[in-house]
Amino acid sequence: MKYWQKPKETGDVNNLAELITSGVTNLLSDFLTVVGVAVIMFIMNAKLAAIVLLVVPVIFFGIMYIGRFMRKAYGSIREMSGKMNAGVEENLAGIRVVKAMSQESENKNSFEKLNMDAFKAQIKAAGATALIFPFMSFTSAISTALTVLFGGLMIINGESAVTVGVIIAFISYTNRFFVPLRNISQVYGVYQNAAASAERIYNYFQIPIKINSPKQAVKLNSPLKGEISFEQVDFAYEEGKNILDGFDLKLPEGQITAIVGPTGAGKSTLIRLIPRLYDSSSGAIKIDGIDVRDMKIQDIRKNVMLVSQEVYLFDDTIRENIRYGRLEASDADVEQSAIIACADDFIRKLPQGYDTQVGEDGGHLSGGQRQLIAFARAVLADRPILILDEATSSVDASTEVMIQKALDNLTKERTVLIVAHRFTTLRRAQKVLVLENGKIAGYGTHAELLCHCDLYQELYNRQWSSSDIQESV
């Protein structure tokens, strides 16, 4: 298994915080100590002080050399830790799939490999860091030796400014000089760790935002009416591989349009272009004659409601999850929306009713219940354009009956696009759009398409032609 490569942790930020909160404070204190000791030594004897401090350039270039290895090692640590944490999170999120497919041993082996890679990176970083202390001790010993050697020569040569007491004082000051310098070198290790993290954070922020609001956006003085037009729209996830190719269609306001087609036809892609979750490669998508790229993103999404197959619920109460559609809504509005969405009955049967905690990602509720809450959220949002992407696929037959009733209320006086495969949903559509390889294979009513669209007939016969459906036609 290949884990997601994007880092998903806050360790990089924590490393920067450590440098700022502790490293900088200690660095300032040690730096002032070093400067103070150096000044005292020069006051006592400038010539001897200059000889003692000859090792400072050696220390500087030595630490810089070691620092290059430290930066590389710490960068590897951050990268390996990001991969490992992402892998753990992914496995925990998909634990049911892992168990169902009996892939525990494979995932365990993958984790152990990532863990070993992280361990090796830690060893390299520790090795580079460990070089600093002996290097500083070595240079300190050399400095002390130089003090004794040249100080002794000065006494032999009869320099009156240098005495045995001065040499002993210089040895003491040399030790005091190297203690904070040694601390500074340790801070340098913290700096290299933080620098590796800062580089990753910088690279993350350099990722260009592909979808932005225009600088001179069209101002919307009232809600959109909901007329949608696609004008020669092309779209590709990978360059040269168009999902939509020259797509051209106009949907009048207030119309319920169902979208069908085989897998990979471009259904979900098409509807995600409307609220600018993606941008078309070429052509234009317009709402009420205004190109969506000329509107503020916030304005588009305040007028378009997307309810997808994968419902996400926050770890909060049912009431607050519904209220997320309109945060200023009252409790009465929330409950009325649930009634319209046919969710009120099951909610009131729960022990805490609307105050029931749904758990992480709605884990305490069934798929159908989560879908009904998503519908209630859409009702509360009350936007002129409603997009349903396979929104009834997670419900059983009895729940679907309730949802179909809710759809009758939800789709009134608004433009609705429904990606669906169930004929019970398609019957409510005024027009059906049939997609094939990113192009329009058919567009019309259900009856018209059954007569004139071969692909629609094939899909109908394959998925929807059963005895009970025939009775309902």
C-alpha positions as CSV (number, residue, x, y, z in Angstrom):
1,M,0.0,0.0,0.0
2,K,1.3,3.5,-0.9
3,Y,0.4,6.0,1.7
4,W,-0.7,9.5,0.9
5,Q,2.4,11.6,0.5
6,K,1.1,14.9,1.7
7,P,2.1,15.8,5.3
8,K,-0.8,15.9,7.7
9,E,0.7,17.0,11.0
10,T,1.4,20.2,12.9
11,G,5.0,19.1,13.9
12,D,6.5,21.6,11.5
13,V,4.7,24.5,13.2
14,N,5.7,23.1,16.6
15,N,9.3,23.1,15.7
16,L,9.1,26.8,14.7
17,A,7.4,27.6,18.0
18,E,10.1,25.8,19.9
19,L,12.8,27.9,18.2
20,I,10.9,31.2,18.9
21,T,9.9,30.5,22.5
22,S,13.0,28.8,23.9
23,G,15.8,29.0,21.3
24,V,15.7,32.7,20.6
25,T,15.5,33.6,24.3
26,N,18.5,31.4,25.2
27,L,20.4,32.5,22.1
28,L,20.2,36.2,23.2
29,S,21.4,35.5,26.7
30,D,24.3,33.3,25.5
31,F,25.3,35.8,22.8
32,L,25.5,38.7,25.3
33,T,27.7,36.5,27.6
34,V,30.1,35.7,24.7
35,V,30.4,39.3,23.7
36,G,30.9,40.4,27.3
37,V,33.6,37.8,28.0
38,A,35.4,38.7,24.7
39,V,35.4,42.4,25.6
40,I,36.9,41.7,29.1
41,M,39.6,39.6,27.5
42,F,40.5,42.3,25.0
43,I,40.7,44.8,27.9
44,M,43.0,42.6,29.8
45,N,45.3,41.9,26.9
46,A,44.3,42.4,23.2
47,K,47.2,40.4,21.7
48,L,46.5,37.3,23.8
49,A,42.7,37.7,23.3
50,A,43.2,37.8,19.5
51,I,45.2,34.6,19.7
52,V,42.6,32.9,21.9
53,L,39.8,33.9,19.5
54,L,41.6,32.5,16.4
55,V,39.5,29.4,16.8
56,V,36.2,31.3,16.3
57,P,36.4,31.2,12.5
58,V,37.2,27.5,12.7
59,I,34.1,27.0,14.9
60,F,31.9,29.0,12.5
61,F,32.9,27.2,9.3
62,G,32.8,23.8,11.1
63,I,29.3,24.4,12.5
64,M,28.2,25.5,9.0
65,Y,29.6,22.4,7.5
66,I,27.9,20.1,10.1
67,G,24.7,22.2,9.7
68,R,24.3,21.2,6.0
69,F,24.0,17.6,7.1
70,M,21.7,18.5,9.9
71,R,19.3,20.4,7.7
72,K,19.1,17.5,5.2
73,A,18.7,14.9,8.0
74,Y,15.9,17.0,9.8
75,G,14.2,17.5,6.4
76,S,14.1,13.7,6.0
77,I,12.7,13.3,9.5
78,R,9.9,15.7,8.8
79,E,9.1,14.0,5.5
80,M,9.2,10.5,7.0
81,S,7.1,11.6,10.0
82,G,4.5,13.1,7.7
83,K,4.2,10.0,5.6
84,M,4.0,7.8,8.7
85,N,1.3,9.9,10.4
86,A,-0.7,10.1,7.1
87,G,-0.4,6.3,6.8
88,V,-1.7,5.7,10.4
89,E,-4.5,8.1,9.9
90,E,-5.5,6.5,6.6
91,N,-5.5,3.0,8.1
92,L,-7.5,4.1,11.1
93,A,-10.1,5.8,8.9
94,G,-10.3,2.8,6.7
95,I,-10.0,0.1,9.4
96,R,-13.2,-1.6,8.3
97,V,-12.0,-2.0,4.7
98,V,-8.6,-3.2,6.0
99,K,-10.3,-5.9,8.1
100,A,-12.8,-6.8,5.4
101,M,-10.0,-7.4,2.9
102,S,-7.7,-9.1,5.4
103,Q,-4.9,-6.7,4.7
104,E,-3.8,-6.2,8.3
105,S,-0.4,-7.9,7.8
106,E,0.3,-5.9,4.6
107,N,-0.5,-2.6,6.3
108,K,1.6,-3.6,9.3
109,N,4.5,-4.3,7.0
110,S,4.0,-1.0,5.2
111,F,3.9,0.8,8.6
112,E,7.0,-0.9,9.8
113,K,8.9,0.1,6.6
114,L,7.9,3.7,7.1
115,N,8.7,3.6,10.8
116,M,12.2,2.2,10.0
117,D,12.8,4.9,7.4
118,A,11.8,7.5,10.1
119,F,14.1,5.8,12.6
120,K,17.1,5.9,10.1
121,A,16.4,9.6,9.5
122,Q,16.4,10.2,13.2
123,I,19.7,8.3,13.6
124,K,21.3,10.5,10.9
125,A,20.1,13.7,12.5
126,A,21.3,12.5,15.9
127,G,24.7,11.6,14.5
128,A,25.1,15.0,12.9
129,T,24.0,16.7,16.1
130,A,26.3,14.6,18.2
131,L,29.3,15.9,16.3
132,I,28.8,19.4,17.6
133,F,29.6,18.7,21.2
134,P,33.0,17.0,20.6
135,F,33.8,19.5,18.0
136,M,33.2,22.4,20.5
137,S,35.2,20.5,23.2
138,F,38.1,20.1,20.8
139,T,38.2,23.7,19.8
140,S,37.9,24.7,23.4
141,A,40.9,22.6,24.3
142,I,42.9,24.1,21.4
143,S,42.0,27.6,22.6
144,T,43.2,26.7,26.1
145,A,46.4,25.3,24.7
146,L,47.0,28.4,22.6
147,T,46.5,30.5,25.8
148,V,49.1,28.6,27.7
149,L,51.5,28.4,24.8
150,F,51.5,32.0,23.7
151,G,51.0,33.3,27.2
152,G,54.1,31.4,28.3
153,L,56.1,32.6,25.3
154,M,55.1,36.2,26.2
155,I,56.3,35.7,29.8
156,I,59.6,34.2,28.5
157,N,60.1,37.2,26.2
158,G,59.7,39.5,29.1
159,E,56.3,41.1,28.3
160,S,55.4,42.8,31.5
161,A,51.6,42.9,30.6
162,V,51.4,39.2,30.8
163,T,51.8,37.4,34.1
164,V,51.0,33.9,35.4
165,G,47.9,35.4,37.0
166,V,46.8,36.9,33.6
167,I,47.2,33.5,31.9
168,I,45.2,31.7,34.7
169,A,42.5,34.4,34.3
170,F,42.5,33.9,30.5
171,I,42.1,30.2,30.9
172,S,39.1,30.8,33.2
173,Y,37.6,33.3,30.7
174,T,38.3,31.0,27.8
175,N,36.2,28.3,29.6
176,R,33.5,30.9,30.3
177,F,33.6,32.0,26.7
178,F,33.1,28.4,25.3
179,V,30.2,27.4,27.7
180,P,27.7,29.9,26.1
181,L,29.2,29.3,22.7
182,R,28.6,25.6,23.2
183,N,25.0,26.4,24.1
184,I,24.7,28.5,21.0
185,S,25.9,25.6,18.9
186,Q,23.1,23.5,20.5
187,V,20.6,26.1,19.6
188,Y,21.9,25.9,16.1
189,G,20.7,22.3,16.0
190,V,17.2,23.5,17.0
191,Y,17.5,26.1,14.3
192,Q,18.3,23.5,11.7
193,N,15.3,21.5,12.7
194,A,13.1,24.6,12.6
195,A,14.7,25.6,9.2
196,A,13.8,22.2,7.7
197,S,10.2,22.7,9.0
198,A,10.1,26.3,7.8
199,E,11.1,25.1,4.3
200,R,8.3,22.6,4.2
201,I,5.8,25.2,5.4
202,Y,7.1,27.7,2.8
203,N,6.8,25.2,0.0
204,Y,3.2,24.4,1.1
205,F,2.2,28.1,1.0
206,Q,3.9,28.4,-2.4
207,I,1.3,25.9,-3.9
208,P,-0.7,28.2,-6.2
209,I,-4.4,28.6,-5.5
210,K,-6.1,27.7,-8.8
211,I,-9.6,29.0,-8.1
212,N,-9.8,32.6,-6.9
213,S,-12.4,35.3,-6.8
214,P,-11.8,38.0,-9.5
215,K,-10.4,41.3,-8.3
216,Q,-13.3,43.1,-10.0
217,A,-16.2,40.7,-9.3
218,V,-19.7,41.3,-10.4
219,K,-21.8,42.5,-7.5
220,L,-25.0,40.5,-6.9
221,N,-27.7,42.7,-5.5
222,S,-30.2,39.9,-5.2
223,P,-30.3,36.1,-5.2
224,L,-29.7,34.4,-8.5
225,K,-32.7,33.1,-10.4
226,G,-31.0,29.9,-11.6
227,E,-30.7,29.9,-15.3
228,I,-27.5,27.8,-16.1
229,S,-25.7,27.7,-19.4
230,F,-22.7,25.8,-20.6
231,E,-20.9,27.3,-23.6
232,Q,-18.4,25.1,-25.3
233,V,-17.0,23.8,-22.0
234,D,-13.9,21.6,-22.0
235,F,-12.5,20.1,-18.8
236,A,-9.6,17.7,-18.1
237,Y,-8.1,16.4,-14.9
238,E,-5.0,15.6,-16.9
239,E,-3.8,17.6,-19.8
240,G,-4.9,16.1,-23.1
241,K,-7.5,13.8,-21.5
242,N,-10.8,15.7,-21.7
243,I,-13.6,14.6,-19.4
244,L,-16.0,17.2,-21.0
245,D,-15.4,18.1,-24.6
246,G,-17.2,21.1,-26.2
247,F,-20.2,20.8,-23.8
248,D,-22.9,23.2,-24.8
249,L,-26.3,23.3,-23.1
250,K,-28.7,25.8,-21.5
251,L,-30.9,24.9,-18.5
252,P,-33.8,27.3,-17.8
253,E,-34.5,28.6,-14.3
254,G,-36.8,26.5,-12.2
255,Q,-36.3,23.3,-14.2
256,I,-35.6,19.9,-12.7
257,T,-32.9,18.2,-14.8
258,A,-31.7,14.6,-14.2
259,I,-28.3,13.6,-15.4
260,V,-27.6,10.0,-16.3
261,G,-24.8,8.2,-18.1
262,P,-22.4,5.3,-17.8
263,T,-19.5,5.5,-15.3
264,G,-16.9,8.0,-16.3
265,A,-19.3,10.0,-18.6
266,G,-18.6,13.2,-16.7
267,K,-21.7,13.6,-14.6
268,S,-20.1,14.5,-11.3
269,T,-17.5,16.6,-13.0
270,L,-20.2,18.6,-14.8
271,I,-22.1,19.5,-11.6
272,R,-18.9,20.4,-9.7
273,L,-18.1,23.0,-12.3
274,I,-21.2,25.1,-11.4
275,P,-20.1,26.1,-7.9
276,R,-16.5,26.3,-9.1
277,L,-15.1,23.4,-7.2
278,Y,-13.2,23.0,-10.5
279,D,-12.7,25.5,-13.3
280,S,-13.3,24.6,-16.9
281,S,-10.3,24.4,-19.2
282,S,-12.0,26.5,-21.8
283,G,-15.5,27.8,-22.5
284,A,-17.8,29.4,-20.0
285,I,-20.3,28.4,-17.4
286,K,-22.9,31.1,-16.8
287,I,-25.6,31.6,-14.2
288,D,-28.3,34.2,-15.2
289,G,-25.9,35.2,-18.0
290,I,-23.0,35.9,-15.7
291,D,-19.8,33.9,-16.0
292,V,-19.2,32.1,-12.7
293,R,-15.5,33.2,-13.0
294,D,-16.7,36.8,-12.8
295,M,-18.5,36.3,-9.5
296,K,-17.1,36.1,-6.0
297,I,-16.7,32.4,-5.0
298,Q,-18.7,33.2,-1.8
299,D,-21.6,34.6,-3.9
300,I,-21.7,31.5,-6.1
301,R,-21.8,29.1,-3.2
302,K,-24.4,31.2,-1.3
303,N,-26.7,30.5,-4.3
304,V,-25.8,26.9,-5.1
305,M,-26.3,24.0,-2.7
306,L,-24.6,20.7,-3.4
307,V,-25.7,17.5,-1.6
308,S,-23.4,14.7,-2.4
309,Q,-23.5,10.9,-1.9
310,E,-20.7,11.2,0.7
311,V,-22.4,13.2,3.5
312,Y,-20.1,14.7,6.1
313,L,-21.4,15.5,9.5
314,F,-19.5,17.3,12.3
315,D,-19.0,15.7,15.7
316,D,-21.9,17.8,17.2
317,T,-25.6,17.5,17.7
318,I,-28.1,16.8,15.0
319,R,-29.5,20.3,15.5
320,E,-26.2,22.0,14.9
321,N,-25.4,19.9,11.9
322,I,-28.7,20.9,10.3
323,R,-28.1,24.6,11.4
324,Y,-24.8,24.6,9.5
325,G,-26.9,25.3,6.4
326,R,-27.8,28.7,7.9
327,L,-26.0,29.5,11.1
328,E,-28.4,32.3,12.2
329,A,-31.4,30.0,11.9
330,S,-33.6,29.5,15.0
331,D,-34.4,26.1,16.6
332,A,-37.9,26.3,15.1
333,D,-36.4,26.8,11.6
334,V,-34.1,23.8,12.1
335,E,-37.0,21.6,13.1
336,Q,-39.2,22.8,10.3
337,S,-36.5,22.0,7.8
338,A,-36.2,18.5,9.3
339,I,-40.0,18.0,8.9
340,I,-39.8,19.0,5.2
341,A,-36.9,16.7,4.7
342,C,-38.8,13.8,6.4
343,A,-36.1,13.6,9.0
344,D,-38.1,14.7,12.0
345,D,-39.7,11.3,12.7
346,F,-36.5,9.4,13.2
347,I,-34.8,12.3,15.0
348,R,-37.5,12.5,17.7
349,K,-37.3,8.8,18.3
350,L,-33.6,9.2,19.4
351,P,-33.0,9.4,23.1
352,Q,-31.9,13.1,23.0
353,G,-33.8,14.0,19.9
354,Y,-32.3,17.0,18.1
355,D,-29.6,17.2,20.8
356,T,-28.3,13.7,20.0
357,Q,-24.5,13.7,19.3
358,V,-23.9,12.2,15.8
359,G,-20.3,11.2,16.6
360,E,-17.2,11.6,14.4
361,D,-18.3,11.9,10.8
362,G,-21.9,10.9,11.9
363,G,-20.7,7.5,13.0
364,H,-23.6,7.1,15.4
365,L,-26.2,7.3,12.6
366,S,-27.0,5.1,9.6
367,G,-26.2,6.1,6.1
368,G,-29.9,6.9,5.4
369,Q,-30.2,9.0,8.5
370,R,-27.1,11.0,7.6
371,Q,-28.5,11.5,4.1
372,L,-31.8,12.8,5.6
373,I,-29.9,15.3,7.8
374,A,-28.1,16.5,4.7
375,F,-31.4,17.1,3.0
376,A,-32.6,19.0,6.1
377,R,-29.5,21.1,5.9
378,A,-30.2,21.8,2.2
379,V,-33.8,22.8,3.0
380,L,-32.6,25.2,5.7
381,A,-30.0,26.8,3.3
382,D,-32.8,27.6,0.9
383,R,-30.7,28.3,-2.2
384,P,-32.1,28.9,-5.7
385,I,-29.9,26.2,-7.3
386,L,-29.9,22.7,-5.8
387,I,-27.5,19.9,-7.0
388,L,-28.0,16.4,-5.9
389,D,-25.1,14.0,-6.6
390,E,-26.4,10.5,-6.2
391,A,-28.0,11.8,-3.0
392,T,-30.5,8.9,-2.6
393,S,-28.0,6.1,-3.2
394,S,-27.3,5.5,0.5
395,V,-30.9,4.9,1.6
396,D,-33.2,1.9,1.7
397,A,-36.5,1.6,-0.1
398,S,-38.6,2.9,2.8
399,T,-36.3,5.8,3.5
400,E,-36.3,6.7,-0.2
401,V,-40.1,7.0,-0.2
402,M,-39.7,9.7,2.5
403,I,-36.9,11.4,0.5
404,Q,-39.0,11.4,-2.6
405,K,-41.7,13.2,-0.7
406,A,-39.1,15.7,0.6
407,L,-37.8,16.2,-2.9
408,D,-41.2,17.4,-4.0
409,N,-41.0,20.2,-1.5
410,L,-37.3,20.8,-1.9
411,T,-37.4,21.2,-5.6
412,K,-40.2,23.8,-5.8
413,E,-39.3,27.1,-7.4
414,R,-35.7,26.4,-7.8
415,T,-33.3,25.0,-10.5
416,V,-32.4,21.4,-9.7
417,L,-29.8,19.1,-11.1
418,I,-30.0,15.5,-10.1
419,V,-27.3,12.9,-10.8
420,A,-29.2,9.7,-10.2
421,H,-29.7,6.1,-11.4
422,R,-33.0,5.3,-9.7
423,F,-36.0,5.7,-11.9
424,T,-38.2,6.9,-9.0
425,T,-36.0,10.0,-8.9
426,L,-35.8,10.5,-12.7
427,R,-39.6,10.5,-12.9
428,R,-39.7,13.8,-11.1
429,A,-37.3,15.4,-13.6
430,Q,-38.8,17.6,-16.3
431,K,-35.8,16.9,-18.6
432,V,-33.2,14.2,-18.6
433,L,-29.6,14.8,-19.8
434,V,-27.7,11.8,-21.1
435,L,-23.9,12.0,-21.1
436,E,-21.4,9.8,-22.9
437,N,-17.7,10.4,-22.9
438,G,-18.2,14.1,-21.9
439,K,-20.7,14.8,-24.6
440,I,-24.5,15.0,-24.8
441,A,-25.9,11.7,-26.1
442,G,-29.5,12.8,-25.4
443,Y,-31.6,15.6,-23.9
444,G,-35.3,15.5,-23.4
445,T,-38.2,14.0,-21.4
446,H,-38.1,10.4,-20.3
447,A,-40.6,9.4,-23.0
448,E,-38.7,11.2,-25.7
449,L,-35.4,9.6,-24.8
450,L,-36.9,6.1,-24.6
451,C,-37.9,6.6,-28.2
452,H,-34.9,8.4,-29.7
453,C,-31.8,7.8,-27.5
454,D,-30.2,4.4,-27.8
455,L,-27.9,4.9,-24.8
456,Y,-30.8,5.9,-22.6
457,Q,-32.8,2.9,-23.7
458,E,-29.8,0.7,-22.9
459,L,-29.4,2.2,-19.4
460,Y,-33.1,1.9,-18.8
461,N,-33.3,-1.7,-19.8
462,R,-30.2,-2.6,-17.8
463,Q,-31.1,-0.8,-14.6
464,W,-34.7,0.2,-14.4
465,S,-36.9,-2.2,-16.4
466,S,-38.5,-4.4,-13.8
467,S,-42.1,-5.4,-13.3
468,D,-42.9,-2.8,-10.6
469,I,-41.2,0.0,-12.7
470,Q,-43.2,-1.0,-15.7
471,E,-46.4,-0.6,-13.6
472,S,-45.4,2.8,-12.5
473,V,-44.7,4.2,-16.1
